Amino acid sequence: MEALRALADGLHPDLMITDIVMPGMDGRQLSEKATALQPGLRVLYTSGYTDDALLQRGIRQADVSFLAKPYSLEALSSCVREALLA
C-alpha cells in the first residue's frame, strides 16, 4: 500500500486519516502497520458503515478517533484538531 511505502521511505505525518472499510487491507490493519513503522502516529478513522460493521473489524468508536460519513468540512476540521491534541 502506498501509505506504508511512504512511511517506510521516511514520511513522518502527524496524523493518518483512513477509511475503515477498504479492499485488501482494512483501516485497522493499515493503522497497525503504520504505527509499527511510526510509533506515536495518530489515526483518524472514517466510515459510512454502521457500528456493527466497525465492531466486526475490531474497532469500537469509543476507543478511537472516528468521523462518520458523510461529514462536513467543519466536522473534519474539528476531528483532526481533537486527534492531534489527544
C-alpha positions as CSV (number, residue, x, y, z in Angstrom):
1,M,0.0,0.0,0.0
2,E,1.3,3.5,-0.9
3,A,0.8,4.9,2.6
4,L,3.0,2.2,4.1
5,R,5.6,2.7,1.4
6,A,5.7,6.4,2.1
7,L,6.2,5.9,5.8
8,A,8.9,3.3,5.2
9,D,10.6,5.9,2.9
10,G,10.8,8.4,5.7
11,L,7.5,10.4,5.6
12,H,6.6,11.5,9.1
13,P,3.0,12.8,9.2
14,D,1.4,13.8,12.5
15,L,-2.0,12.2,11.5
16,M,-3.2,9.5,9.2
17,I,-6.9,9.5,8.1
18,T,-8.1,6.2,6.8
19,D,-11.4,4.7,5.9
20,I,-12.2,1.6,8.0
21,V,-13.6,-0.5,5.1
22,M,-11.2,-0.8,2.1
23,P,-10.4,-3.5,-0.3
24,G,-7.4,-5.7,0.5
25,M,-6.4,-4.2,3.9
26,D,-8.9,-2.6,6.2
27,G,-8.2,0.6,8.1
28,R,-7.4,-1.1,11.4
29,Q,-4.8,-3.3,9.7
30,L,-3.3,-0.3,7.9
31,S,-3.1,1.7,11.1
32,E,-1.4,-1.2,13.0
33,K,1.2,-1.5,10.3
34,A,1.6,2.3,10.0
35,T,2.1,2.8,13.8
36,A,4.6,0.0,13.8
37,L,6.6,2.0,11.2
38,Q,6.0,5.3,13.0
39,P,5.2,4.9,16.7
40,G,3.1,7.7,18.0
41,L,1.3,8.3,14.7
42,R,-2.2,9.4,15.4
43,V,-5.0,7.9,13.3
44,L,-8.5,9.2,12.5
45,Y,-10.9,6.6,11.2
46,T,-13.8,7.4,8.9
47,S,-16.6,5.2,7.6
48,G,-20.1,5.3,6.3
49,Y,-20.8,1.9,7.8
50,T,-22.8,1.1,10.9
51,D,-21.4,0.3,14.4
52,D,-21.8,-3.4,13.6
53,A,-19.5,-3.2,10.6
54,L,-16.9,-1.4,12.7
55,L,-17.2,-4.0,15.6
56,Q,-16.7,-6.8,13.1
57,R,-13.3,-5.2,12.2
58,G,-12.4,-5.0,15.9
59,I,-13.0,-1.2,16.2
60,R,-15.1,0.4,18.9
61,Q,-15.8,4.1,18.3
62,A,-15.2,4.9,21.9
63,D,-11.6,3.6,21.6
64,V,-10.5,5.6,18.5
65,S,-10.8,8.9,16.8
66,F,-13.7,8.4,14.5
67,L,-15.7,10.5,12.0
68,A,-18.9,9.1,10.4
69,K,-19.6,9.8,6.8
70,P,-21.0,11.9,5.4
71,Y,-19.3,14.8,7.2
72,S,-18.8,18.5,6.8
73,L,-15.6,20.3,6.4
74,E,-16.2,21.8,9.9
75,A,-16.6,18.3,11.4
76,L,-13.5,17.1,9.7
77,S,-11.5,20.1,11.0
78,S,-12.8,19.5,14.5
79,C,-11.9,15.8,14.5
80,V,-8.5,16.5,13.1
81,R,-7.8,19.1,15.8
82,E,-9.1,16.7,18.5
83,A,-7.0,13.8,17.2
84,L,-3.8,15.9,17.1
85,L,-4.4,17.2,20.6
86,A,-5.2,13.8,22.1
